[in-house]
Amino acid sequence: TSTAGSVGTSRANIKLAFNVTCPRPTALEATGVTTSSAILNWTKGGTETAWDIYVSTSDACPTSSTTPTYSNVNTKPYTLNGLTSYTTYYVWVRAKCSGNSAWSQKLVFTTPPAFSCGGSGTSADPYLICNVSDMNLLATATNEGWETSGKYFKIADSYSGTVTNTIGTSFHPVKGNFNGNNKTLTITRTVSAQYNGLFGYVGAGANIHDVKVSGTITGSSYSYIGGIVGQAYGTSESRVTISNCTNQATINGTSSYHGGIAGSAYYTDFTNCSNTVAVAGSYYIGGILGSSYYSTVVNCNNSGNVTSTSYYTGGICGCAYSTTNNVSNFTRCTNSGTISSSSYGVGGIIGYAYGGSTYKTIVFGCSNTGSVSSTSYYLGGVAGYAGYCDMDECSNTGTVSSSSYNVGGVVGYLYYSTLRNSYNRGAVSTSCSSTSTSYGVGGVAGYVYGSSSTYCYVDNCYNTGTVSASSTTSFCVGGVVGRNYYGYIRNCYTGNTITINSSNTTYSGNVCGYNYTGGYVQYCHFRSGMISYGTTTRV
């Protein structure tokens, strides 16, 4: 019972039950998809023993009156034959019971492209790319969303022709395995969008190897351009691998993130790669890659000239960053190309390298023989700026010249870092007219900067190159280090002329120009009669 305006506690308990006599199939899937066939399978809805299958290239759902493509199929799995390559198919299945069940949920799959020389896309039987049409087909399919992860591709021995289209986009990156077979692929292209190269964008798990590229890529004002890859973007769990690749395609741009091999790279491992031609751009410019985020570069070399109009320029890498458990690492890399810029952060190997207090960027066994020059600050034969870095067994024999400050034969500015077992034999010079004593030029390092809690270290290093400063400068000039602030300089040697064409006799030294607060110089030596102040010599 109830009263007006309320609901009583005595209510009927009504239970609705539906008896579906012919349930529809579920879990429809396609496996073993080839250019012309696919294997369908599904889970029975009930006890049925026959099914209808509807296959279409349209995603319009069938109705109860739609004529099936295949009727009364009594086996499963079921093989679809006669399919067309690189075509998207939509499939539904219904059960045959006392009547017909409803159609299943839609299944969508795409058949792979049919390349001229065949292949099934496995490691043992890769898709063979025989000609430009095959290359364009790969680009079209990938860029439209065909999944390349786990698939294998190889340039055929017979390949010839110019590559016209970029493979991979930021929405649909390349994730497969691409074997260039050491065949030279020619690119002559003026780009009209960012992410450009042979591959525009490669993603997690991609493996690119034995690729050679020649020609010219003109970048105009677009970013992320590389001879091999515009942008490589792996993850900490699934890194990109690029190995044994060579770029001979000139990179001529006016924007950012340009490199001979890659414009930019996240979580990517480069091994045995080389660039032999000019790379030009604005900022983040490198002979191998424009920028490295948590990537490794091993046994790579650059012999092409690298030119920029803005910051972070290097013979191997323009800029490198590290993060916890994922550091940028440069090992046994060399540069012999001329490196020049009109801005700051310029180095024969790396323009700007930065890590953290517990995750140092590593530069090991790297050497530069090319000339390095800039009209701005942070200039070094190996690294322009090294912050929170571990540098070991590095060398420079090229000339290092600037019209600004913080210039060094190996490192321009060493910040909370260590530099060990390294040397400079190249001439180091600056024409800077600054009168600030907060700047430095040195045969090994221009400026060493640490703190009372985190010292910098320059250990077992030497300089035999000349060090010279302009006639108007009064900043710090040293045979090993220009200015030392909370740094240890130990077991170092210098043995060539330090020319200071001015009356500055206070902030110059055979080993260290100005050993400032917290600085230590220990167990170092030099050749007598080194420092020359015009016509006066001081030991």
C-alpha positions in Angstrom: 0.0 0.0 0.0 1.1 3.6 -0.4 -0.1 7.1 0.4 -0.1 10.0 -1.9 3.3 11.5 -2.6 5.2 8.4 -1.4 6.4 5.0 -2.6 5.4 2.0 -0.5 7.7 -0.8 0.5 5.5 -3.5 -0.9 6.3 -3.6 -4.6 6.1 -6.4 -7.2 9.5 -8.0 -8.1 9.6 -8.2 -11.9 12.4 -10.0 -13.7 12.7 -9.8 -17.5 14.4 -12.8 -19.2 15.3 -12.9 -22.9 15.9 -16.2 -24.6 18.2 -15.7 -27.7 17.8 -18.8 -29.7 20.5 -17.9 -32.3 23.4 -15.8 -30.7 25.7 -14.0 -33.1 29.4 -15.0 -33.4 32.0 -13.0 -31.5 35.8 -12.4 -31.5 36.1 -12.2 -35.3 39.7 -11.9 -36.4 41.9 -12.2 -39.5 45.4 -13.8 -39.5 47.9 -14.7 -42.2 46.9 -11.7 -44.3 48.7 -11.6 -47.7 48.3 -9.6 -50.8 45.5 -11.9 -52.0 44.2 -13.9 -49.0 43.4 -13.9 -45.3 42.4 -16.5 -42.7 39.2 -15.7 -40.8 38.3 -17.2 -37.4 35.7 -16.5 -34.8 34.0 -17.8 -31.7 30.6 -19.6 -32.1 27.6 -17.9 -30.6 26.0 -21.2 -29.7 25.8 -24.7 -31.2 25.6 -23.6 -34.8 27.6 -25.4 -37.5 27.2 -23.1 -40.4 27.7 -19.4 -41.0 27.3 -16.6 -43.6 30.2 -14.2 -44.3 29.9 -10.8 -45.8 33.0 -9.1 -47.2 33.0 -5.5 -48.5 35.4 -2.7 -49.3 32.8 -0.3 -47.8 32.2 0.0 -44.0 28.4 0.1 -44.5 27.0 -2.5 -42.2 24.9 -5.3 -43.8 21.2 -5.7 -42.9 19.2 -8.9 -42.4 18.3 -8.8 -46.1 21.9 -8.3 -47.3 23.1 -11.1 -49.6 26.1 -12.8 -48.0 29.4 -13.0 -50.0 29.8 -16.6 -48.8 26.7 -18.6 -47.7 26.4 -21.7 -45.5 30.1 -21.9 -44.7 30.5 -25.0 -42.5 34.2 -24.8 -41.7 36.2 -22.5 -39.6 38.9 -21.1 -39.8 37.9 -20.0 -43.3 40.3 -18.7 -45.9 39.3 -15.7 -48.0 41.0 -15.9 -51.5 41.0 -13.5 -54.4 41.6 -10.4 -52.4 43.3 -7.3 -54.0 46.6 -6.0 -52.7 46.7 -2.9 -50.6 43.0 -2.8 -50.0 41.0 -2.3 -46.8 38.3 -4.9 -46.2 35.3 -5.0 -43.9 34.0 -8.4 -42.8 30.9 -9.6 -40.8 29.8 -13.1 -39.9 26.4 -14.4 -38.8 25.3 -17.8 -37.5 22.9 -20.1 -39.3 20.5 -21.5 -36.8 16.7 -22.0 -37.0 17.0 -18.7 -38.7 19.9 -16.2 -38.9 21.6 -14.5 -36.1 22.5 -10.8 -36.1 25.6 -9.9 -37.9 28.8 -9.9 -35.8 30.8 -6.9 -34.9 32.8 -5.5 -37.9 36.3 -6.7 -38.6 38.7 -4.4 -40.5 42.0 -5.4 -42.1 44.2 -4.2 -45.0 46.0 -6.4 -47.4 49.7 -5.5 -47.9 51.0 -3.7 -51.0 52.3 -6.0 -53.8 55.9 -5.1 -54.5 57.3 -5.9 -57.9 59.9 -8.5 -56.8 57.7 -10.1 -54.2 58.4 -11.0 -50.6 56.2 -11.8 -47.7 57.6 -9.3 -45.2 59.4 -11.7 -42.9 63.0 -11.6 -41.9 63.7 -14.7 -44.1 61.6 -13.3 -47.0 61.5 -9.5 -46.9 59.5 -7.3 -49.2 61.8 -6.5 -52.1 61.9 -2.9 -53.3 63.0 -3.1 -56.9 62.2 0.4 -58.4 60.9 3.9 -57.8 57.3 2.6 -58.1 57.9 0.2 -55.3 59.5 2.9 -53.2 56.5 5.2 -53.8 54.1 2.4 -53.0 55.9 1.9 -49.6 55.6 5.6 -49.0 52.0 5.8 -49.9 51.0 2.8 -47.9 52.9 3.8 -44.8 51.8 7.4 -44.9 48.1 6.3 -45.2 48.4 4.1 -42.1 49.6 0.6 -43.2 51.3 -0.8 -40.2 55.0 -1.6 -40.8 55.9 -2.8 -37.3 57.4 -6.3 -37.4 57.7 -6.2 -41.2 61.0 -6.5 -43.2 62.0 -4.6 -46.3 65.0 -4.8 -48.5 66.3 -2.8 -51.5 66.8 -5.3 -54.3 70.1 -5.7 -56.1 68.5 -4.3 -59.3 67.2 -1.1 -57.8 67.7 2.2 -59.7 66.1 5.5 -59.9 65.5 8.7 -57.9 63.4 8.6 -54.7 60.6 11.0 -54.9 58.4 10.6 -51.9 59.2 10.7 -48.1 58.4 7.5 -46.2 56.6 7.9 -42.8 54.8 10.8 -41.1 54.4 11.8 -37.5 50.9 10.2 -37.5 52.1 7.1 -39.3 55.8 6.5 -38.6 57.9 3.7 -40.0 58.3 1.0 -37.4 59.7 -1.9 -39.4 63.1 -3.2 -40.5 64.6 -1.6 -43.6 67.7 -3.0 -45.2 69.2 -0.6 -47.7 71.5 -3.4 -49.1 74.3 -0.8 -49.5 72.6 0.4 -52.7 72.8 4.2 -53.3 69.4 5.9 -53.3 69.3 9.3 -55.0 67.1 12.1 -53.6 66.7 15.4 -55.4 64.1 17.3 -53.5 62.9 20.7 -52.4 60.8 19.9 -49.3 57.4 21.4 -48.7 56.8 20.1 -45.1 58.8 19.3 -42.0 60.0 15.8 -41.2 61.9 15.0 -44.4 64.6 12.7 -45.7 64.5 9.2 -47.2 62.3 8.5 -44.1 60.3 11.4 -42.7 59.5 9.9 -39.4 60.5 6.6 -37.8 59.0 5.3 -34.6 59.5 2.8 -31.8 61.3 -0.4 -32.8 62.3 0.7 -36.2 65.6 -0.7 -37.5 67.2 1.1 -40.4 70.5 -0.2 -41.7 72.9 -0.3 -44.6 71.3 2.7 -46.3 73.1 5.0 -48.7 71.6 8.3 -49.9 73.0 10.8 -52.4 71.7 13.9 -54.1 70.4 17.2 -52.6 67.7 18.0 -50.1 66.7 21.7 -50.0 64.9 22.4 -46.8 63.8 26.0 -47.2 62.2 27.0 -43.9 61.1 23.6 -42.8 62.5 21.8 -39.7 63.5 18.1 -39.1 65.5 17.2 -42.2 68.1 14.4 -42.5 69.6 12.5 -45.3 68.3 9.2 -43.9 65.7 10.3 -41.3 63.9 13.5 -40.5 62.8 12.5 -37.0 63.6 9.3 -35.2 61.4 8.8 -32.2 61.8 5.7 -30.1 60.9 5.0 -26.5 62.9 3.9 -23.5 61.4 0.4 -23.9 61.6 0.2 -27.7 64.5 2.2 -29.2 65.1 3.0 -32.8 68.3 1.6 -34.4 70.1 3.2 -37.3 73.3 1.6 -38.3 75.8 1.4 -41.2 74.2 4.3 -43.0 75.9 6.9 -45.2 74.6 10.2 -46.4 75.9 11.9 -49.5 72.9 14.1 -50.0 73.6 17.8 -49.4 71.3 19.2 -46.7 70.6 22.9 -47.5 68.1 24.5 -45.2 67.4 27.7 -43.3 65.5 26.3 -40.3 66.2 24.0 -37.4 67.0 20.3 -36.6 69.1 19.4 -39.7 71.6 16.5 -39.8 73.4 14.4 -42.3 71.8 11.2 -41.0 68.9 12.5 -38.8 67.4 15.9 -38.1 66.5 14.9 -34.5 66.5 11.7 -32.5 64.8 10.5 -29.3 65.8 7.1 -27.7 67.8 6.2 -30.8 71.0 4.2 -31.3 73.4 5.2 -34.1 76.3 2.9 -35.0 78.8 3.2 -37.8 77.1 6.0 -39.7 78.8 8.7 -41.8 78.1 12.0 -43.5 80.4 13.2 -46.3 78.6 16.4 -47.6 77.6 19.8 -46.5 74.9 20.4 -43.9 73.5 23.9 -43.5 70.7 25.4 -41.4 69.8 27.7 -38.6 69.9 26.1 -35.2 70.3 22.5 -33.9 72.6 21.6 -36.8 75.0 18.6 -36.9 77.0 16.5 -39.3 75.3 13.3 -38.1 72.2 14.6 -36.2 70.8 17.9 -35.3 69.8 17.0 -31.8 70.1 14.0 -29.5 67.6 13.2 -26.8 68.7 10.2 -24.8 70.4 8.7 -27.8 73.7 6.9 -28.4 76.1 7.6 -31.2 79.0 5.1 -31.7 81.7 5.0 -34.3 80.1 7.7 -36.4 82.1 10.2 -38.5 81.5 13.4 -40.4 83.7 14.9 -43.1 81.2 17.4 -44.5 81.2 21.1 -43.7 78.6 22.1 -41.2 77.3 25.7 -41.2 74.7 27.4 -39.1 73.3 30.9 -38.6 72.2 30.4 -35.1 73.0 28.3 -31.9 74.0 24.7 -31.2 76.1 23.4 -34.1 78.4 20.4 -34.1 80.4 18.2 -36.4 78.5 15.2 -35.0 75.6 16.6 -33.1 74.3 20.1 -32.6 72.8 19.5 -29.1 72.6 16.6 -26.8 70.4 16.0 -23.7 70.2 13.3 -21.1 67.7 12.2 -18.5 67.5 9.7 -15.7 68.6 6.2 -16.8 68.7 7.4 -20.4 71.8 9.4 -21.3 73.1 10.7 -24.6 76.4 8.9 -25.3 78.9 9.7 -27.9 81.7 7.1 -28.3 84.6 7.0 -30.8 83.2 9.6 -33.1 85.3 11.8 -35.4 84.9 15.0 -37.4 87.1 16.3 -40.1 84.7 18.8 -41.7 84.8 22.6 -41.2 82.4 23.7 -38.6 81.3 27.4 -38.6 78.5 29.4 -37.1 77.5 33.0 -36.4 76.1 32.1 -33.0 76.9 30.3 -29.7 77.4 26.6 -28.7 79.7 25.3 -31.4 81.9 22.3 -31.3 83.9 20.0 -33.5 81.9 17.0 -32.1 79.0 18.5 -30.1 77.8 22.1 -29.9 75.9 21.9 -26.6 75.8 18.9 -24.3 73.8 18.8 -21.1 73.0 16.1 -18.6 72.1 16.2 -14.9 73.8 15.8 -11.5 73.0 12.0 -11.5 72.9 11.3 -15.3 75.8 12.7 -17.1 76.0 13.0 -20.9 79.0 10.9 -22.0 81.6 11.9 -24.6 84.3 9.2 -24.9 87.2 8.8 -27.3 85.9 11.5 -29.8 88.3 13.5 -31.9 88.1 16.5 -34.2 90.6 17.5 -36.9 88.5 20.1 -38.7 88.6 23.9 -38.1 85.9 25.2 -35.7 84.9 28.9 -35.8 82.2 31.2 -34.6 81.5 34.9 -34.0 79.9 34.1 -30.6 80.7 32.4 -27.3 80.9 28.7 -26.1 83.3 27.4 -28.7 85.4 24.2 -28.4 87.4 21.8 -30.6 85.3 18.9 -29.2 82.4 20.6 -27.3 81.3 24.2 -27.2 79.4 23.8 -23.9 79.6 20.7 -21.7 77.2 20.8 -18.7 77.0 17.8 -16.4 79.1 15.7 -18.8 81.7 13.0 -18.5 84.4 13.5 -21.1 87.3 11.2 -21.5 90.0 10.5 -24.1 88.9 13.3 -26.4 91.2 15.3 -28.7 91.3 18.2 -31.1 94.0 19.1 -33.7 91.9 21.6 -35.7 92.1 25.4 -35.3 89.6 26.9 -33.0 88.9 30.6 -33.6 86.3 33.0 -32.3 85.6 36.7 -32.0 84.0 36.1 -28.6 84.7 34.5 -25.2 84.8 31.1 -23.4 86.8 29.4 -26.1 88.8 26.2 -25.6 90.9 23.7 -27.6 88.7 20.9 -26.3 85.8 22.6 -24.4 84.7 26.2 -24.5 82.7 26.0 -21.2 83.0 23.1 -18.8 80.1 23.3 -16.3 79.8 20.8 -13.4 81.6 18.2 -15.5 84.8 16.1 -15.8 87.3 16.2 -18.6 90.0 13.5 -18.4 92.9 12.1 -20.5 92.3 14.6 -23.3 94.4 16.9 -25.4 94.5 19.8 -27.8 97.2 20.4 -30.5 95.3 23.0 -32.6 95.7 26.7 -32.5 93.2 28.5 -30.2 92.5 32.2 -30.7 90.0 34.9 -30.0 89.7 38.4 -31.2 87.2 39.3 -28.5 87.6 42.9 -27.2 85.8 42.2 -23.9 87.5 43.6 -20.7 85.5 41.3 -18.4 87.6 38.9 -16.2 84.6 36.6 -16.1 85.5 35.1 -19.4 88.2 32.8 -20.5 90.2 31.2 -23.4 92.4 28.2 -22.8 94.4 25.5 -24.6 92.1 22.8 -23.2 89.1 24.6 -21.6 88.1 28.2 -21.8 86.1 28.4 -18.6 85.8 25.7 -15.8 82.8 26.3 -13.6 81.8 24.3 -10.5 80.7 24.9 -6.9 81.8 24.0 -3.4 79.5 21.0 -3.5 80.0 19.9 -7.1 83.5 20.5 -8.4 84.6 20.4 -12.0 87.7 18.3 -12.9 90.3 18.6 -15.6 92.7 15.7 -15.1 95.6 14.3 -17.2 95.1 16.8 -20.1 97.6 18.7 -22.2 97.8 21.4 -24.8 100.6 21.9 -27.3 98.7 24.3 -29.5 99.2 28.1 -29.5 96.8 30.2 -27.5 96.3 33.8 -28.5 94.1 36.7 -27.5 93.5 40.1 -29.1 95.2 43.4 -28.4 92.3 44.8 -26.4 91.2 41.9 -24.3 91.8 41.7 -20.6 89.9 38.4 -19.8 91.6 35.2 -18.6 94.0 33.4 -20.8 95.7 30.1 -19.9 97.7 27.4 -21.5 95.3 24.7 -20.1 92.4 26.6 -18.6 91.5 30.3 -19.0 89.4 30.8 -15.9 88.9 28.3 -13.1 86.0 28.6 -10.6 85.6 25.7 -8.2 87.6 23.3 -10.4 90.5 20.9 -10.0 93.2 21.1 -12.6 95.5 18.2 -12.0 98.4 16.5 -13.8 98.1 18.7 -16.8 100.8 20.0 -19.2 101.1 22.8 -21.7 104.0 23.4 -24.0 103.4 26.1 -26.7 103.3 29.8 -27.0 100.6 31.8 -25.3 100.4 35.2 -27.1 98.6 38.0 -25.3 99.0 41.1 -27.5 98.1 43.6 -24.7 99.2 44.9 -21.4 97.1 42.2 -19.6 99.6 40.5 -17.3 97.3 39.8 -14.3 94.8 37.2 -15.7 97.0 35.0 -17.8 99.1 32.0 -16.9 101.1 29.1 -18.4 98.6 26.6 -17.0 95.6 28.7 -15.7 94.9 32.3 -16.6 92.8 33.1 -13.5 92.5 30.5 -10.7 89.5 32.1 -9.0 87.4 31.1 -5.9 87.6 27.4 -5.0 90.1 26.7 -7.8 93.0 24.2 -7.5 95.9 23.7 -9.8 97.9 20.6 -8.8 100.9 18.7 -10.3 100.9 20.6 -13.5 103.9 21.8 -15.6 104.8 23.9 -18.6 107.7 24.8 -20.8 109.5 27.9 -19.7 109.3 31.2 -21.6 105.9 30.5 -23.0 103.8 33.6 -22.3 104.5 36.5 -24.7 103.1 40.0 -24.0 104.1 41.8 -27.1 107.9 42.3 -26.6 108.1 41.1 -23.0 108.2 37.4 -22.0 107.3 36.1 -18.6 107.8 32.5 -17.4 
